[in-house]
Amino acid sequence: MNDYYTRFIGRGDKIAVAVSGGRDSVALLHFLLQKSKEGGFTVLALNVEHGIRGETSLRDSAFVKELCSAWNVPLLAFSVDAPARARRDKLSMEQAARAERYRVFDAVLAEKSADKIATAHHLGDNAETVLINLFRGASLKGAAGIPPRRNGIIRPFLTTSREEIDEYVIKNNLPFAEDETNALTEITRNFIRGEVMPRLKEKFPEGERAVMRFCEIAREEDNYLEERARALITEGDGAYFLPVTAPKALLRRAALLAIKQLGITADYGRIHADGVCRLAEAETGACLTLPEGIVARREYDRVALFAERAEPFAERPFAEGVYETQEGVLTIAACPLSEVAFGDGAFYADADKFEGAAIRTRREGDVFRKFGGKRKKLKEYFIDEKIPFRLRGGIPLIARGKEILFSGREISEDVKLDERTERALKITYETQRRR
């Protein structure tokens, strides 16, 4: 045992130790209790019963309750339904149990029942995690292993070996409960722990500590690259933008960060980030559909990632008023000729030239004759104006048949004010700025 714990625990801290009843967590609880007086912090226990192993799981939780009573340690006890979570989210039982456990941890921290939660992950756990991550094709983040601290979760035993913990348990005659599933080698971690690690340690006795040194380097470099990738991302109009000129190593990371920012927390990975990288080499307009309705699209010198919006804007007869679509707000109001003020950001048109018009979004075959220009396809006009494809379908237009009288950017030559104008309209269009 060492003083590694002092990196995470300060005077006045309230530490909840996650105790399953196994030897590692019991040892951590005992160790921190012994150090709490000199360290000026308080200790309580936290137990989560996962609803997986039936009576044995309940027995282990009962053991933790009895232990805490004997040691006079306050206990926060929770029961969750990991099998139901596994069915609902299509997770393995191990993944579901972890998700439910950390959901409880987050709630305990949010409710201020504890300042930090200490788990008993140790040196061997970290080496196992690195191997599992590498065998699954992890990135540098996965190669960095178990983080010493993250979001209020701390690992005081992370530099302590399993052998040191066993010696501590024997020396202090600590009781513990044995999880019978630890012997099941069909479970990935148990296979690595029982079949792979012993052979590796025969050849590399200090291998676990070497892996930890590697993890520390990998973590530092990963954090640096993460900062660089985050700095590449810009935001606007409800989308995140990545520059196509960025190095692929940073672009891939930036893509993953943007995907998370858009709310996707599962079912994404390197395959999606690599797809975004390929868009950086594609033509403008190329797109990729990601999970949960997220779309990535090449837009000129950048790739945009955004949530696809399918809510329709129903066509309505042309009239004065305020009209809102998913991309902007169109306002049409009568304006005395004496108050027409070109250059104020509004558009002015002849009110009597809109007979038979409607307010709608774009359609195939639309054409537009820009002010002082020639008639062209609306699609070509949008391209010339560099209006991103993802925004075009939500722009409120004023149209008469296929003729567009207001494009969202300017009025048509067909409705301009002239010497015969008797009534004017003031038209404004404000883009929605969603964050």
C-alpha positions as CSV (number, residue, x, y, z in Angstrom):
1,M,0.0,0.0,0.0
2,N,1.2,3.6,-0.7
3,D,0.1,7.2,-0.4
4,Y,-1.2,7.3,-4.0
5,Y,-4.7,8.1,-2.5
6,T,-3.5,11.5,-1.3
7,R,-3.6,12.7,-5.0
8,F,-7.4,12.5,-4.9
9,I,-8.5,13.0,-1.4
10,G,-8.3,16.2,0.6
11,R,-9.2,17.3,4.1
12,G,-12.9,17.7,4.5
13,D,-13.8,15.3,1.7
14,K,-16.7,12.9,2.1
15,I,-15.6,9.7,0.3
16,A,-18.1,6.9,-0.6
17,V,-16.3,3.7,-1.2
18,A,-18.0,1.4,-3.7
19,V,-18.1,-1.9,-1.8
20,S,-19.3,-5.1,-3.5
21,G,-18.2,-7.3,-0.6
22,G,-15.2,-8.7,-2.5
23,R,-11.7,-8.6,-1.1
24,D,-10.5,-5.6,-3.2
25,S,-13.4,-3.3,-2.1
26,V,-13.3,-4.4,1.5
27,A,-9.6,-3.8,1.6
28,L,-10.1,-0.3,0.1
29,L,-12.8,0.5,2.7
30,H,-10.6,-0.7,5.5
31,F,-7.5,1.2,4.2
32,L,-9.3,4.5,3.8
33,L,-10.9,4.2,7.2
34,Q,-7.4,3.8,8.7
35,K,-6.2,6.8,6.8
36,S,-9.3,9.0,7.4
37,K,-8.3,10.4,10.8
38,E,-4.9,11.6,9.8
39,G,-6.2,12.7,6.4
40,G,-9.1,14.7,7.8
41,F,-11.7,13.1,5.5
42,T,-14.8,11.0,6.3
43,V,-15.7,7.6,4.8
44,L,-19.0,5.9,4.0
45,A,-19.8,2.8,2.0
46,L,-21.9,2.5,-1.2
47,N,-23.3,-0.8,-2.3
48,V,-25.2,-1.6,-5.5
49,E,-27.1,-4.8,-5.8
50,H,-27.5,-5.5,-9.6
51,G,-30.3,-8.1,-9.6
52,I,-28.2,-10.6,-11.5
53,R,-27.1,-13.5,-9.3
54,G,-30.3,-14.1,-7.3
55,E,-29.8,-15.1,-3.7
56,T,-26.0,-14.9,-3.9
57,S,-26.2,-11.3,-4.9
58,L,-28.6,-10.5,-2.1
59,R,-26.3,-12.4,0.3
60,D,-23.3,-10.3,-0.7
61,S,-25.3,-7.1,-0.1
62,A,-26.4,-8.4,3.3
63,F,-22.7,-9.1,4.0
64,V,-21.8,-5.5,3.2
65,K,-24.6,-4.3,5.5
66,E,-23.3,-6.4,8.4
67,L,-19.7,-5.4,7.8
68,C,-20.6,-1.7,7.8
69,S,-22.6,-2.1,11.0
70,A,-19.7,-3.9,12.6
71,W,-17.2,-1.2,11.5
72,N,-19.7,1.6,12.3
73,V,-19.6,2.9,8.7
74,P,-22.6,4.7,7.2
75,L,-24.0,2.7,4.2
76,L,-25.8,3.9,1.0
77,A,-27.5,0.8,-0.4
78,F,-29.2,0.6,-3.8
79,S,-30.8,-2.2,-5.8
80,V,-31.0,-2.0,-9.6
81,D,-32.4,-4.2,-12.4
82,A,-29.4,-4.8,-14.7
83,P,-31.2,-7.6,-16.7
84,A,-34.0,-5.2,-17.6
85,R,-31.4,-2.6,-18.7
86,A,-29.6,-5.2,-20.8
87,R,-32.9,-6.1,-22.6
88,R,-33.9,-2.5,-23.1
89,D,-30.6,-1.2,-24.4
90,K,-29.4,-4.5,-26.0
91,L,-26.3,-4.6,-23.8
92,S,-24.4,-7.5,-22.4
93,M,-25.1,-8.2,-18.8
94,E,-21.7,-6.9,-17.8
95,Q,-22.3,-3.7,-19.8
96,A,-25.7,-3.2,-18.3
97,A,-24.5,-3.8,-14.7
98,R,-21.7,-1.2,-15.2
99,A,-24.2,1.3,-16.7
100,E,-26.6,0.9,-13.8
101,R,-23.8,1.1,-11.3
102,Y,-22.4,4.3,-12.7
103,R,-26.0,5.7,-13.0
104,V,-26.2,5.2,-9.2
105,F,-22.7,6.8,-8.7
106,D,-23.8,9.9,-10.7
107,A,-27.0,10.2,-8.7
108,V,-25.0,10.0,-5.4
109,L,-22.6,12.7,-6.5
110,A,-25.4,14.9,-7.9
111,E,-27.3,14.7,-4.6
112,K,-24.2,15.6,-2.7
113,S,-24.4,12.4,-0.6
114,A,-20.6,12.2,-1.2
115,D,-17.9,14.4,-2.7
116,K,-16.2,11.6,-4.4
117,I,-16.7,7.9,-5.0
118,A,-13.7,5.5,-4.6
119,T,-13.6,2.3,-6.5
120,A,-11.1,-0.5,-5.9
121,H,-9.6,-0.9,-9.4
122,H,-6.0,-1.9,-9.0
123,L,-2.9,-2.4,-11.1
124,G,-4.0,-5.7,-12.5
125,D,-7.4,-4.4,-13.4
126,N,-5.8,-1.7,-15.4
127,A,-3.5,-4.1,-17.3
128,E,-6.5,-6.3,-18.1
129,T,-8.5,-3.3,-19.3
130,V,-5.7,-2.3,-21.7
131,L,-5.4,-5.7,-23.2
132,I,-9.2,-6.0,-23.6
133,N,-9.3,-2.6,-25.3
134,L,-6.5,-3.4,-27.6
135,F,-7.9,-6.7,-28.6
136,R,-11.1,-4.9,-29.5
137,G,-9.3,-2.4,-31.6
138,A,-9.3,0.6,-29.3
139,S,-7.9,4.0,-30.0
140,L,-5.2,5.8,-27.9
141,K,-7.9,6.6,-25.3
142,G,-8.6,2.9,-24.8
143,A,-4.9,2.2,-24.6
144,A,-4.7,4.7,-21.7
145,G,-6.5,2.2,-19.5
146,I,-8.5,3.1,-16.4
147,P,-8.3,6.8,-15.6
148,P,-7.2,7.5,-12.0
149,R,-10.0,10.0,-11.7
150,R,-13.0,11.0,-13.8
151,N,-16.2,12.9,-13.0
152,G,-16.0,12.5,-9.2
153,I,-14.9,8.8,-9.5
154,I,-11.4,8.1,-8.0
155,R,-9.2,5.0,-8.0
156,P,-6.9,5.1,-4.9
157,F,-5.6,1.5,-5.5
158,L,-4.7,2.0,-9.2
159,T,-1.0,1.6,-8.5
160,T,-1.4,-1.2,-6.0
161,S,-1.0,-4.8,-7.2
162,R,-3.4,-7.6,-6.5
163,E,-0.7,-9.4,-4.5
164,E,-0.3,-6.3,-2.3
165,I,-4.0,-6.2,-1.7
166,D,-4.1,-9.9,-0.8
167,E,-1.2,-9.4,1.7
168,Y,-3.2,-6.5,3.2
169,V,-6.3,-8.6,3.6
170,I,-4.4,-11.4,5.3
171,K,-2.4,-9.1,7.5
172,N,-5.6,-7.4,8.8
173,N,-7.7,-10.5,8.8
174,L,-10.4,-8.9,6.7
175,P,-13.6,-10.8,5.9
176,F,-14.9,-10.7,2.4
177,A,-17.5,-12.4,0.1
178,E,-16.4,-14.4,-2.9
179,D,-18.2,-13.8,-6.2
180,E,-18.6,-17.3,-7.8
181,T,-18.8,-15.8,-11.3
182,N,-15.2,-14.7,-11.0
183,A,-14.2,-18.3,-12.0
184,L,-16.2,-18.3,-15.2
185,T,-13.6,-17.9,-18.0
186,E,-16.4,-17.4,-20.6
187,I,-16.5,-13.9,-19.2
188,T,-13.9,-11.9,-21.1
189,R,-12.3,-10.2,-18.2
190,N,-12.1,-13.5,-16.2
191,F,-10.4,-15.2,-19.2
192,I,-7.8,-12.4,-19.4
193,R,-7.3,-12.5,-15.6
194,G,-7.2,-16.3,-15.2
195,E,-5.6,-17.5,-18.4
196,V,-3.6,-14.7,-20.0
197,M,-2.2,-12.5,-17.2
198,P,-0.5,-15.4,-15.2
199,R,1.4,-16.5,-18.3
200,L,2.4,-12.9,-19.1
201,K,3.6,-12.3,-15.5
202,E,5.8,-15.4,-15.7
203,K,7.7,-13.7,-18.6
204,F,7.3,-10.1,-17.4
205,P,7.1,-10.0,-13.6
206,E,6.9,-6.2,-13.7
207,G,4.6,-6.1,-16.7
208,E,1.6,-4.6,-15.0
209,R,3.7,-1.6,-13.7
210,A,5.2,-1.2,-17.2
211,V,1.7,-1.1,-18.6
212,M,0.8,1.6,-16.1
213,R,3.7,3.7,-17.2
214,F,2.6,3.3,-20.8
215,C,-0.9,4.3,-19.8
216,E,0.3,7.5,-18.1
217,I,2.1,8.5,-21.3
218,A,-0.8,7.6,-23.5
219,R,-3.2,9.5,-21.3
220,E,-1.1,12.7,-21.5
221,E,-0.8,12.5,-25.3
222,D,-4.5,11.6,-25.6
223,N,-5.4,14.7,-23.6
224,Y,-3.2,16.9,-25.7
225,L,-4.7,15.6,-29.0
226,E,-8.2,16.0,-27.5
227,E,-7.6,19.7,-26.8
228,R,-6.2,20.2,-30.3
229,A,-9.3,18.4,-31.8
230,R,-11.7,20.4,-29.7
231,A,-10.2,23.6,-30.9
232,L,-11.0,22.6,-34.5
233,I,-14.7,22.5,-34.0
234,T,-16.9,25.6,-34.7
235,E,-20.6,25.8,-34.2
236,G,-23.6,27.7,-35.7
237,D,-27.1,27.2,-37.1
238,G,-27.5,24.1,-35.1
239,A,-24.5,22.3,-36.6
240,Y,-20.9,21.6,-35.7
241,F,-18.3,22.2,-38.4
242,L,-14.9,20.6,-39.0
243,P,-12.3,21.9,-41.4
244,V,-11.5,19.5,-44.2
245,T,-7.8,20.6,-44.1
246,A,-7.3,19.2,-40.6
247,P,-4.9,16.2,-40.2
248,K,-6.9,13.0,-40.2
249,A,-5.8,12.1,-36.6
250,L,-7.4,15.3,-35.3
251,L,-10.3,15.2,-37.7
252,R,-11.3,11.8,-36.5
253,R,-11.2,12.9,-32.9
254,A,-13.1,16.1,-33.7
255,A,-15.8,14.1,-35.4
256,L,-16.3,11.9,-32.3
257,L,-16.5,15.0,-30.1
258,A,-19.1,16.6,-32.4
259,I,-21.2,13.4,-32.5
260,K,-21.2,13.4,-28.6
261,Q,-22.2,17.1,-28.6
262,L,-25.2,16.2,-30.8
263,G,-26.4,13.8,-28.1
264,I,-25.3,10.4,-29.4
265,T,-23.9,8.4,-26.5
266,A,-24.0,4.9,-27.9
267,D,-23.8,2.9,-31.2
268,Y,-21.1,5.1,-32.7
269,G,-17.4,4.5,-33.1
270,R,-14.4,4.7,-35.3
271,I,-16.4,3.5,-38.4
272,H,-18.5,6.6,-38.2
273,A,-15.5,8.9,-37.5
274,D,-13.7,7.4,-40.5
275,G,-16.7,8.1,-42.6
276,V,-16.6,11.7,-41.6
277,C,-12.9,11.8,-42.6
278,R,-13.8,10.4,-46.0
279,L,-16.2,13.3,-46.5
280,A,-13.3,15.7,-46.1
281,E,-11.9,14.2,-49.4
282,A,-15.3,14.1,-51.2
283,E,-17.1,16.6,-53.3
284,T,-19.4,19.3,-51.8
285,G,-22.8,17.8,-51.1
286,A,-21.6,14.3,-50.2
287,C,-23.2,13.1,-47.0
288,L,-23.2,10.3,-44.5
289,T,-26.1,9.2,-42.2
290,L,-25.0,8.5,-38.6
291,P,-27.0,6.9,-35.8
292,E,-30.0,8.6,-34.3
293,G,-30.7,10.9,-37.2
294,I,-27.4,12.7,-37.3
295,V,-26.1,13.6,-40.7
296,A,-22.6,14.6,-41.8
297,R,-22.3,16.6,-45.0
298,R,-19.4,18.1,-47.0
299,E,-20.1,21.9,-47.3
300,Y,-17.4,23.6,-49.3
301,D,-14.3,23.8,-47.1
302,R,-15.8,22.1,-44.1
303,V,-17.8,19.1,-42.9
304,A,-21.0,19.9,-41.1
305,L,-22.6,17.5,-38.5
306,F,-26.2,18.1,-37.5
307,A,-29.4,16.6,-36.5
308,E,-31.7,16.0,-39.4
309,R,-34.9,17.9,-39.1
310,A,-37.9,16.5,-40.8
311,E,-40.7,18.6,-39.5
312,P,-42.6,19.9,-42.5
313,F,-43.7,23.5,-43.1
314,A,-47.2,23.5,-44.5
315,E,-47.9,25.7,-47.5
316,R,-50.2,28.6,-46.7
317,P,-51.7,31.4,-48.8
318,F,-49.6,34.6,-49.1
319,A,-50.6,37.2,-46.4
320,E,-49.0,39.6,-44.0
321,G,-47.8,38.0,-40.8
322,V,-45.0,36.0,-39.2
323,Y,-44.0,32.6,-40.5
324,E,-41.5,30.3,-38.7
325,T,-39.8,27.2,-40.2
326,Q,-37.1,25.1,-38.8
327,E,-34.4,27.4,-40.2
328,G,-35.8,30.9,-39.9
329,V,-38.5,33.4,-39.3
330,L,-40.2,35.3,-42.2
331,T,-42.0,38.5,-41.4
332,I,-44.2,40.3,-44.0
333,A,-45.8,43.7,-43.1
334,A,-47.4,46.6,-45.0
335,C,-45.1,49.6,-45.3
336,P,-46.0,53.2,-46.3
337,L,-43.9,54.2,-49.3
338,S,-42.6,57.1,-47.3
339,E,-41.0,54.7,-44.9
340,V,-39.2,52.6,-47.4
341,A,-35.5,52.6,-46.3
342,F,-33.2,50.6,-48.6
343,G,-30.1,49.4,-46.9
344,D,-31.7,48.7,-43.5
345,G,-31.5,44.9,-43.8
346,A,-35.1,44.5,-44.9
347,F,-36.5,43.8,-48.4
348,Y,-39.1,46.0,-50.0
349,A,-41.5,44.8,-52.7
350,D,-44.6,45.9,-54.5
351,A,-47.6,44.5,-52.6
352,D,-49.8,44.3,-55.7
353,K,-47.4,41.9,-57.5
354,F,-48.0,38.9,-55.1
355,E,-51.4,37.9,-56.3
356,G,-51.8,34.1,-56.3
357,A,-48.6,33.7,-54.2
358,A,-48.0,31.2,-51.4
359,I,-45.5,30.8,-48.6
360,R,-43.8,27.4,-48.6
361,T,-40.4,25.7,-48.7
362,R,-38.5,24.7,-51.8
363,R,-39.7,22.2,-54.4
364,E,-38.2,20.5,-57.4
365,G,-38.3,22.7,-60.5
366,D,-38.4,26.0,-58.6
367,V,-36.8,29.0,-60.5
368,F,-35.7,32.4,-59.3
369,R,-35.0,35.7,-61.1
370,K,-32.8,37.6,-58.8
371,F,-33.1,41.4,-58.6
372,G,-31.4,42.8,-61.7
373,G,-30.5,39.3,-62.9
374,K,-31.6,36.4,-65.1
375,R,-33.9,33.6,-64.2
376,K,-32.2,30.4,-63.1
377,K,-33.0,27.2,-61.1
378,L,-33.4,27.9,-57.4
379,K,-31.0,25.0,-56.8
380,E,-28.3,26.8,-58.8
381,Y,-29.0,30.1,-57.1
382,F,-28.5,28.4,-53.6
383,I,-25.3,26.9,-54.8
384,D,-24.0,30.3,-56.1
385,E,-24.9,31.9,-52.8
386,K,-23.2,29.0,-50.9
387,I,-26.2,28.2,-48.9
388,P,-25.6,24.9,-47.2
389,F,-27.8,22.0,-48.4
390,R,-28.9,21.2,-44.9
391,L,-30.5,24.7,-44.6
392,R,-32.2,25.0,-48.0
393,G,-35.2,22.8,-47.2
394,G,-36.1,25.0,-44.2
395,I,-36.0,28.4,-45.8
396,P,-39.4,30.0,-46.0
397,L,-40.0,31.1,-49.6
398,I,-42.7,33.2,-51.3
399,A,-43.7,31.5,-54.5
400,R,-46.2,31.7,-57.3
401,G,-46.3,28.3,-58.9
402,K,-42.6,27.5,-59.7
403,E,-41.6,31.2,-59.7
404,I,-39.9,32.2,-56.4
405,L,-40.7,35.8,-55.5
406,F,-38.6,35.9,-52.3
407,S,-35.6,33.5,-51.9
408,G,-34.8,34.1,-48.2
409,R,-31.8,36.2,-49.4
410,E,-33.4,38.7,-51.8
411,I,-36.6,39.6,-53.7
412,S,-37.3,38.7,-57.3
413,E,-37.0,41.1,-60.2
414,D,-40.7,40.4,-60.7
415,V,-41.9,42.1,-57.5
416,K,-39.5,45.0,-57.2
417,L,-40.8,48.5,-56.5
418,D,-41.2,50.8,-59.5
419,E,-42.8,54.1,-60.5
420,R,-46.2,52.5,-60.6
421,T,-46.1,51.0,-57.1
422,E,-48.9,52.2,-54.8
423,R,-48.5,49.8,-51.9
424,A,-45.2,48.5,-50.4
425,L,-44.4,45.5,-48.3
426,K,-41.5,45.2,-45.9
427,I,-40.1,41.6,-45.8
428,T,-37.5,40.4,-43.3
429,Y,-36.0,37.0,-42.8
430,E,-34.0,36.1,-39.6
431,T,-32.1,32.8,-39.4
432,Q,-32.8,30.7,-36.4
433,R,-29.7,30.4,-34.3
434,R,-30.0,27.1,-32.5
435,R,-27.4,25.9,-30.0
